[in-house]
Amino acid sequence: MPKAEPKTQRTKASVSAFISAVEDDTRRKDAKAVDKMMRAITGEKPAMWGPAIIGYGEYDGATGKWPRLGFSPRKANLVLYLMDGYEGEPLMKKLGKHKTGRSCLYINKLADVDEAVLRQIAANGWKIMAKKHPE
């Protein structure tokens, strides 16, 4: 039986237009900062995945194609999709105020965390994903 395509697919929507449309000033400013950080870490041009996820790179997982690293400036939280990038990461204790979920790191605002630590966690996640899913 062929595997079903995931609902979240890469689109041609504009990342900059999406970020510019974020209503909350702090969330929009944080999204711009995270985008800049992710571009520097990955060396990739971001793409929209579905209507609300900004993704960098791509890998072919068990359920289809997904971004190797991503984030979404949602109303409740800034969500970073680190895939396999933070489980067991000792830097998480130094990060600051956050919550975690399956492959997700939830932050209220960047001011709540140490951005240098966040950058290192994201960079470690990118390296782990590149090793697990080489192109």
DOKOLNU-996752 format. One record per residue (C-alpha): residue in three letters; residue number from 0; x, y, z. Coordinates in steps of 0.001 Angstrom, whole numbers, plus 500000, padded with zeros to 6 digits. Example, Ala and Ser with C-alpha at 12.3 -4.5 7.8 and 13.67 -1.06 7.14 Angstrom:
<torlos>
<torlo><residuo>ALA</residuo><num>0</num><X>512300</X><Y>495500</Y><Z>507800</Z></torlo>
<torlo><residuo>SER</residuo><num>1</num><X>513670</X><Y>498940</Y><Z>507140</Z></torlo>
</torlos>
This chain:
<torlos>
<torlo><residuo>MET</residuo><num>0</num><X>500000</X><Y>500000</Y><Z>500000</Z></torlo>
<torlo><residuo>PRO</residuo><num>1</num><X>501536</X><Y>503377</Y><Z>499043</Z></torlo>
<torlo><residuo>LYS</residuo><num>2</num><X>502185</X><Y>505792</Y><Z>501875</Z></torlo>
<torlo><residuo>ALA</residuo><num>3</num><X>499752</X><Y>508681</Y><Z>502190</Z></torlo>
<torlo><residuo>GLU</residuo><num>4</num><X>501068</X><Y>512165</Y><Z>501470</Z></torlo>
<torlo><residuo>PRO</residuo><num>5</num><X>501320</X><Y>514352</Y><Z>504570</Z></torlo>
<torlo><residuo>LYS</residuo><num>6</num><X>498834</X><Y>517216</Y><Z>504814</Z></torlo>
<torlo><residuo>THR</residuo><num>7</num><X>501694</X><Y>519670</Y><Z>505338</Z></torlo>
<torlo><residuo>GLN</residuo><num>8</num><X>503384</X><Y>520170</Y><Z>501978</Z></torlo>
<torlo><residuo>ARG</residuo><num>9</num><X>505975</X><Y>522617</Y><Z>500697</Z></torlo>
<torlo><residuo>THR</residuo><num>10</num><X>504271</X><Y>525554</Y><Z>498951</Z></torlo>
<torlo><residuo>LYS</residuo><num>11</num><X>505340</X><Y>528487</Y><Z>496807</Z></torlo>
<torlo><residuo>ALA</residuo><num>12</num><X>503874</X><Y>531056</Y><Z>499235</Z></torlo>
<torlo><residuo>SER</residuo><num>13</num><X>506127</X><Y>533957</Y><Z>500216</Z></torlo>
<torlo><residuo>VAL</residuo><num>14</num><X>507962</X><Y>533566</Y><Z>503527</Z></torlo>
<torlo><residuo>SER</residuo><num>15</num><X>508554</X><Y>537319</Y><Z>503843</Z></torlo>
<torlo><residuo>ALA</residuo><num>16</num><X>504863</X><Y>538080</Y><Z>503162</Z></torlo>
<torlo><residuo>PHE</residuo><num>17</num><X>503852</X><Y>535505</Y><Z>505779</Z></torlo>
<torlo><residuo>ILE</residuo><num>18</num><X>506187</X><Y>536994</Y><Z>508411</Z></torlo>
<torlo><residuo>SER</residuo><num>19</num><X>505079</X><Y>540542</Y><Z>507542</Z></torlo>
<torlo><residuo>ALA</residuo><num>20</num><X>501446</X><Y>539506</Y><Z>508086</Z></torlo>
<torlo><residuo>VAL</residuo><num>21</num><X>502053</X><Y>538295</Y><Z>511661</Z></torlo>
<torlo><residuo>GLU</residuo><num>22</num><X>499755</X><Y>540557</Y><Z>513686</Z></torlo>
<torlo><residuo>ASP</residuo><num>23</num><X>501576</X><Y>540748</Y><Z>517020</Z></torlo>
<torlo><residuo>ASP</residuo><num>24</num><X>504566</X><Y>543123</Y><Z>516871</Z></torlo>
<torlo><residuo>THR</residuo><num>25</num><X>506736</X><Y>541052</Y><Z>519228</Z></torlo>
<torlo><residuo>ARG</residuo><num>26</num><X>505909</X><Y>537781</Y><Z>517475</Z></torlo>
<torlo><residuo>ARG</residuo><num>27</num><X>506655</X><Y>539354</Y><Z>514062</Z></torlo>
<torlo><residuo>LYS</residuo><num>28</num><X>509986</X><Y>540771</Y><Z>515289</Z></torlo>
<torlo><residuo>ASP</residuo><num>29</num><X>510887</X><Y>537398</Y><Z>516857</Z></torlo>
<torlo><residuo>ALA</residuo><num>30</num><X>509945</X><Y>535600</Y><Z>513616</Z></torlo>
<torlo><residuo>LYS</residuo><num>31</num><X>512301</X><Y>537854</Y><Z>511642</Z></torlo>
<torlo><residuo>ALA</residuo><num>32</num><X>515104</X><Y>537138</Y><Z>514131</Z></torlo>
<torlo><residuo>VAL</residuo><num>33</num><X>514510</X><Y>533357</Y><Z>514056</Z></torlo>
<torlo><residuo>ASP</residuo><num>34</num><X>514377</X><Y>533393</Y><Z>510247</Z></torlo>
<torlo><residuo>LYS</residuo><num>35</num><X>517730</X><Y>535215</Y><Z>510134</Z></torlo>
<torlo><residuo>MET</residuo><num>36</num><X>519203</X><Y>532722</Y><Z>512631</Z></torlo>
<torlo><residuo>MET</residuo><num>37</num><X>517880</X><Y>529680</Y><Z>510742</Z></torlo>
<torlo><residuo>ARG</residuo><num>38</num><X>519177</X><Y>530991</Y><Z>507406</Z></torlo>
<torlo><residuo>ALA</residuo><num>39</num><X>522635</X><Y>531452</Y><Z>508963</Z></torlo>
<torlo><residuo>ILE</residuo><num>40</num><X>522638</X><Y>527978</Y><Z>510538</Z></torlo>
<torlo><residuo>THR</residuo><num>41</num><X>521326</X><Y>526089</Y><Z>507525</Z></torlo>
<torlo><residuo>GLY</residuo><num>42</num><X>522584</X><Y>528106</Y><Z>504568</Z></torlo>
<torlo><residuo>GLU</residuo><num>43</num><X>519156</X><Y>527380</Y><Z>503073</Z></torlo>
<torlo><residuo>LYS</residuo><num>44</num><X>516527</X><Y>529674</Y><Z>501629</Z></torlo>
<torlo><residuo>PRO</residuo><num>45</num><X>513310</X><Y>529082</Y><Z>503592</Z></torlo>
<torlo><residuo>ALA</residuo><num>46</num><X>510047</X><Y>527808</Y><Z>502137</Z></torlo>
<torlo><residuo>MET</residuo><num>47</num><X>506505</X><Y>527778</Y><Z>503442</Z></torlo>
<torlo><residuo>TRP</residuo><num>48</num><X>505218</X><Y>524355</Y><Z>504447</Z></torlo>
<torlo><residuo>GLY</residuo><num>49</num><X>501462</X><Y>524444</Y><Z>504610</Z></torlo>
<torlo><residuo>PRO</residuo><num>50</num><X>499925</X><Y>527774</Y><Z>505589</Z></torlo>
<torlo><residuo>ALA</residuo><num>51</num><X>501991</X><Y>528489</Y><Z>508728</Z></torlo>
<torlo><residuo>ILE</residuo><num>52</num><X>505358</X><Y>526672</Y><Z>508914</Z></torlo>
<torlo><residuo>ILE</residuo><num>53</num><X>508619</X><Y>528157</Y><Z>507647</Z></torlo>
<torlo><residuo>GLY</residuo><num>54</num><X>511006</X><Y>525332</Y><Z>506805</Z></torlo>
<torlo><residuo>TYR</residuo><num>55</num><X>514678</X><Y>525035</Y><Z>505910</Z></torlo>
<torlo><residuo>GLY</residuo><num>56</num><X>516053</X><Y>522149</Y><Z>503923</Z></torlo>
<torlo><residuo>GLU</residuo><num>57</num><X>514108</X><Y>518980</Y><Z>503364</Z></torlo>
<torlo><residuo>TYR</residuo><num>58</num><X>514302</X><Y>515278</Y><Z>504103</Z></torlo>
<torlo><residuo>ASP</residuo><num>59</num><X>512321</X><Y>512235</Y><Z>503101</Z></torlo>
<torlo><residuo>GLY</residuo><num>60</num><X>510915</X><Y>510740</Y><Z>506299</Z></torlo>
<torlo><residuo>ALA</residuo><num>61</num><X>508691</X><Y>507773</Y><Z>506971</Z></torlo>
<torlo><residuo>THR</residuo><num>62</num><X>505572</X><Y>509843</Y><Z>506220</Z></torlo>
<torlo><residuo>GLY</residuo><num>63</num><X>506911</X><Y>511872</Y><Z>503283</Z></torlo>
<torlo><residuo>LYS</residuo><num>64</num><X>508954</X><Y>515020</Y><Z>502798</Z></torlo>
<torlo><residuo>TRP</residuo><num>65</num><X>509441</X><Y>517438</Y><Z>505710</Z></torlo>
<torlo><residuo>PRO</residuo><num>66</num><X>511683</X><Y>520407</Y><Z>506470</Z></torlo>
<torlo><residuo>ARG</residuo><num>67</num><X>514886</X><Y>519509</Y><Z>508320</Z></torlo>
<torlo><residuo>LEU</residuo><num>68</num><X>514416</X><Y>522522</Y><Z>510570</Z></torlo>
<torlo><residuo>GLY</residuo><num>69</num><X>511537</X><Y>524954</Y><Z>510858</Z></torlo>
<torlo><residuo>PHE</residuo><num>70</num><X>509445</X><Y>527301</Y><Z>512934</Z></torlo>
<torlo><residuo>SER</residuo><num>71</num><X>506036</X><Y>528898</Y><Z>513114</Z></torlo>
<torlo><residuo>PRO</residuo><num>72</num><X>505101</X><Y>532215</Y><Z>514750</Z></torlo>
<torlo><residuo>ARG</residuo><num>73</num><X>501781</X><Y>530981</Y><Z>516131</Z></torlo>
<torlo><residuo>LYS</residuo><num>74</num><X>499481</X><Y>533141</Y><Z>518260</Z></torlo>
<torlo><residuo>ALA</residuo><num>75</num><X>500101</X><Y>531219</Y><Z>521491</Z></torlo>
<torlo><residuo>ASN</residuo><num>76</num><X>503823</X><Y>530480</Y><Z>521069</Z></torlo>
<torlo><residuo>LEU</residuo><num>77</num><X>506793</X><Y>530700</Y><Z>518779</Z></torlo>
<torlo><residuo>VAL</residuo><num>78</num><X>507211</X><Y>527034</Y><Z>517819</Z></torlo>
<torlo><residuo>LEU</residuo><num>79</num><X>510535</X><Y>525659</Y><Z>516595</Z></torlo>
<torlo><residuo>TYR</residuo><num>80</num><X>510443</X><Y>522330</Y><Z>514791</Z></torlo>
<torlo><residuo>LEU</residuo><num>81</num><X>513766</X><Y>520718</Y><Z>515640</Z></torlo>
<torlo><residuo>MET</residuo><num>82</num><X>512734</X><Y>517221</Y><Z>514567</Z></torlo>
<torlo><residuo>ASP</residuo><num>83</num><X>515319</X><Y>515058</Y><Z>516370</Z></torlo>
<torlo><residuo>GLY</residuo><num>84</num><X>517394</X><Y>518019</Y><Z>517439</Z></torlo>
<torlo><residuo>TYR</residuo><num>85</num><X>516737</X><Y>518557</Y><Z>521125</Z></torlo>
<torlo><residuo>GLU</residuo><num>86</num><X>515971</X><Y>515216</Y><Z>522791</Z></torlo>
<torlo><residuo>GLY</residuo><num>87</num><X>518692</X><Y>514655</Y><Z>525366</Z></torlo>
<torlo><residuo>GLU</residuo><num>88</num><X>520290</X><Y>518009</Y><Z>524550</Z></torlo>
<torlo><residuo>PRO</residuo><num>89</num><X>522115</X><Y>519199</Y><Z>527720</Z></torlo>
<torlo><residuo>LEU</residuo><num>90</num><X>521805</X><Y>522825</Y><Z>526564</Z></torlo>
<torlo><residuo>MET</residuo><num>91</num><X>518028</X><Y>522705</Y><Z>527164</Z></torlo>
<torlo><residuo>LYS</residuo><num>92</num><X>518679</X><Y>523355</Y><Z>530883</Z></torlo>
<torlo><residuo>LYS</residuo><num>93</num><X>520448</X><Y>526612</Y><Z>529955</Z></torlo>
<torlo><residuo>LEU</residuo><num>94</num><X>517867</X><Y>527783</Y><Z>527416</Z></torlo>
<torlo><residuo>GLY</residuo><num>95</num><X>515450</X><Y>529646</Y><Z>529659</Z></torlo>
<torlo><residuo>LYS</residuo><num>96</num><X>511635</X><Y>529586</Y><Z>529795</Z></torlo>
<torlo><residuo>HIS</residuo><num>97</num><X>510275</X><Y>527028</Y><Z>527303</Z></torlo>
<torlo><residuo>LYS</residuo><num>98</num><X>508147</X><Y>523920</Y><Z>526866</Z></torlo>
<torlo><residuo>THR</residuo><num>99</num><X>508714</X><Y>520912</Y><Z>524669</Z></torlo>
<torlo><residuo>GLY</residuo><num>100</num><X>506539</X><Y>518538</Y><Z>522729</Z></torlo>
<torlo><residuo>ARG</residuo><num>101</num><X>507213</X><Y>515853</Y><Z>520172</Z></torlo>
<torlo><residuo>SER</residuo><num>102</num><X>509899</X><Y>517433</Y><Z>517945</Z></torlo>
<torlo><residuo>CYS</residuo><num>103</num><X>508715</X><Y>520906</Y><Z>519035</Z></torlo>
<torlo><residuo>LEU</residuo><num>104</num><X>510173</X><Y>523626</Y><Z>521202</Z></torlo>
<torlo><residuo>TYR</residuo><num>105</num><X>507650</X><Y>526205</Y><Z>522423</Z></torlo>
<torlo><residuo>ILE</residuo><num>106</num><X>508797</X><Y>529696</Y><Z>523407</Z></torlo>
<torlo><residuo>ASN</residuo><num>107</num><X>506545</X><Y>532595</Y><Z>524389</Z></torlo>
<torlo><residuo>LYS</residuo><num>108</num><X>509035</X><Y>535174</Y><Z>523118</Z></torlo>
<torlo><residuo>LEU</residuo><num>109</num><X>512744</X><Y>535290</Y><Z>522331</Z></torlo>
<torlo><residuo>ALA</residuo><num>110</num><X>513343</X><Y>537548</Y><Z>525335</Z></torlo>
<torlo><residuo>ASP</residuo><num>111</num><X>512486</X><Y>534527</Y><Z>527539</Z></torlo>
<torlo><residuo>VAL</residuo><num>112</num><X>515457</X><Y>532483</Y><Z>526318</Z></torlo>
<torlo><residuo>ASP</residuo><num>113</num><X>519197</X><Y>532770</Y><Z>525814</Z></torlo>
<torlo><residuo>GLU</residuo><num>114</num><X>519445</X><Y>533312</Y><Z>522036</Z></torlo>
<torlo><residuo>ALA</residuo><num>115</num><X>523023</X><Y>531987</Y><Z>521870</Z></torlo>
<torlo><residuo>VAL</residuo><num>116</num><X>521872</X><Y>528738</Y><Z>523494</Z></torlo>
<torlo><residuo>LEU</residuo><num>117</num><X>518860</X><Y>528561</Y><Z>521144</Z></torlo>
<torlo><residuo>ARG</residuo><num>118</num><X>521178</X><Y>529040</Y><Z>518161</Z></torlo>
<torlo><residuo>GLN</residuo><num>119</num><X>523412</X><Y>526186</Y><Z>519356</Z></torlo>
<torlo><residuo>ILE</residuo><num>120</num><X>520429</X><Y>523864</Y><Z>519947</Z></torlo>
<torlo><residuo>ALA</residuo><num>121</num><X>519101</X><Y>524618</Y><Z>516448</Z></torlo>
<torlo><residuo>ALA</residuo><num>122</num><X>522573</X><Y>524130</Y><Z>514909</Z></torlo>
<torlo><residuo>ASN</residuo><num>123</num><X>522964</X><Y>520795</Y><Z>516720</Z></torlo>
<torlo><residuo>GLY</residuo><num>124</num><X>519517</X><Y>519753</Y><Z>515458</Z></torlo>
<torlo><residuo>TRP</residuo><num>125</num><X>520454</X><Y>520677</Y><Z>511886</Z></torlo>
<torlo><residuo>LYS</residuo><num>126</num><X>523638</X><Y>518554</Y><Z>512126</Z></torlo>
<torlo><residuo>ILE</residuo><num>127</num><X>521742</X><Y>515591</Y><Z>513590</Z></torlo>
<torlo><residuo>MET</residuo><num>128</num><X>519127</X><Y>515746</Y><Z>510817</Z></torlo>
<torlo><residuo>ALA</residuo><num>129</num><X>521816</X><Y>516077</Y><Z>508118</Z></torlo>
<torlo><residuo>LYS</residuo><num>130</num><X>523559</X><Y>512991</Y><Z>509491</Z></torlo>
<torlo><residuo>LYS</residuo><num>131</num><X>520330</X><Y>510960</Y><Z>509807</Z></torlo>
<torlo><residuo>HIS</residuo><num>132</num><X>518938</X><Y>512073</Y><Z>506453</Z></torlo>
<torlo><residuo>PRO</residuo><num>133</num><X>521742</X><Y>512918</Y><Z>504022</Z></torlo>
<torlo><residuo>GLU</residuo><num>134</num><X>520616</X><Y>514376</Y><Z>500710</Z></torlo>
</torlos>
